[in-house]
Amino acid sequence: TLQVGGKAEFMSDASFNSNLFVAGDVSFNSNLNVTNETILESTLQIGGIAEFVSDASLNSNLLVAGDVSFNSNLNVTNQTVLESTIQVGGVAEFLSDASFNSNLLVAGDVSFNSNLNVTNETVLGSTLKVVGVAEFVSDASFNSNLLVAGDVSFNSKLNVIEQTILES
């Protein structure tokens, strides 16, 4: 057993062929190189930048107090929950279905390059313009005037309940 009552200074390398136990703080004034696995059993505090040269695996939660920047892709395997506003600076592309369980508000024009299927009532707050043919598979109700600029053809009966005025 070597016991040193004061400061011990080594002018060259010091080799310990077994464990090193330190009761107080340890300070390194230069690099710390660890060859094998390192286990820290309490909080790790880093005062500067932490740089990982290879992959970093976190087997539990990751809590970040400030902003997070990714300079490449972000791949998420399971469900992602965003609890506030999401802003996309470029194109948002959904490779599968997108479900919106509340309102969808769009500030500009909307283009659909295929069919639009609406299950329940649809309310349009302004003019409906149809460039092609409008086909009604069931009844069509017009609760005010019907103005037709061109010819009208009825392929079956025309029933009129009240007064009818025909002008030529």
N, C-alpha and C positions, 0 to 999 in steps of 0.2 A: 504494500500500500504506500502510495506517495501522497503526502499531505503537504500542501503549500499554504502558508498563512497569509501571504501577500499576493502581489501580482506575479503571474507566470508569463514569461515571454519566450516564444519559440522563434528563432531566427531563420528556420527553414521549415520544411514540411513536418507535420505531426500526423502520425498514423495511429488510429485506434482500431484494433482488430476485433472489437466486439461493440457493445452498446455504449452510447454517450448519453449520460443523464445530466441535465442542467436544472438546478433548482430555481434560478432567477431568470431575468431577461437575457436574450442573446442578441448581439448586434454584429452584423457583417458590414464592413465598409467597402465591400466590393461584391462580386458575383457569388451566388450560391448555386452550384451545379449538383443536381441529384440524379443519379443514374437510373435507379429503379423506382418503384411505386412510392408515393409520398402520401401519408395519411395524416390529415389534420382533424382533430376531434372536437374542434370548437369553431368559432367564427374566424373567417379569413378576411382581413381588411387590407386593401391595396390602396396606397396613397397616390399612385400614378396610374399609368396605362397598363392594363393587363392584355398581353398579346399571346394568342394561342397559335403555334406554328402548325399544328395539326387539328384534328377534330376535338371538340369539347362535348362531353356527354354529361347532361344534367338529369339525374334520375328522379327528380321531384320538381317542384315549382320553380319558376324563374320570375322573380319580382324585380321590376326596374322602376326606379323613382323618377327618372327623367325621360327624355326622348330616346328613341331607338332608331338607328339607321342601318339599313342593309344595303350593301353596294352590289348585291347580286340577287339571285332568286330566293324566295322564301317558300319552302315546301312544307305543308301541314298535312299530316296523314289523317287525323280524325277531325271531329267537329271543332269549329272555331267560333267563339262567342265574342262579339264586339259590342260593348255595352254603351257606346256613345256614337257620335257621327263618324261615318267613314267618308273620306274624301279621296277621289281617284283623279290624279292629274292627267292620265292618259286614257286609253280605251279599257273598259272593263269587259272581259270576255268570259262568258259562262259556257263551259264545254258540255254541260248537262242541263237539267231543268233548274230554274230559279223560282223559288217560292217566296212571295211577299205576303205575309199574313196580316197586313194592314194596308193603308193607302200607298199608292205610287204617285208621287208628284213629279212632273216633268216640266221644266221651265221652257224648253224649246220644242222644236218639231220632233215627231216620233215617226220612224219608218219601220214597217214590218215587211220583210221580204218573202213572207209566206202568209198563211191564213191567220185570222184573228178569231178565236172562239171565245164567246162570252156566255157564261151559264145563266146569270141572273139579269135583272133589268139594267139597261144601259141608258144613261141620261146624258144628252149632249146639250150644253148650255148655249150653243150658237147654231149657225147654219150647217147643215149636213150636205156636202156636195159629193155626188157619186159620178165618177167619170165613165164607168162602164155600166153594165146592166144591174139593176136592183131587183132581186128576186125574193118574194115573200112566200115562204113555204106554208105558212098558216095565215090567219086573218091579219089584215092591216087596218088599224083604226086611225082616222084623221079627225081630230076634235075641233078643227076649224076649217078654213077654206082649203080647197085643193085647186091649185092653178096649174094648167097644163099648156105648154106653149105649142106643142105639135098635135098630131092626130091621136085619138084615143080609140082603142079597140076593146070590145068586151066579147069574149068567146062563149058567153052564156047569158043568163038573164040579167036585167038591170031593174032593181026594185027601188022605187023612189017613194018615200013615205009622205012627205009634204009637197008643197007647191013646186012645180017645175016650170022653168022659163027657158024656152029655146029661141035663140035669136040667130038670124042668118045675115 
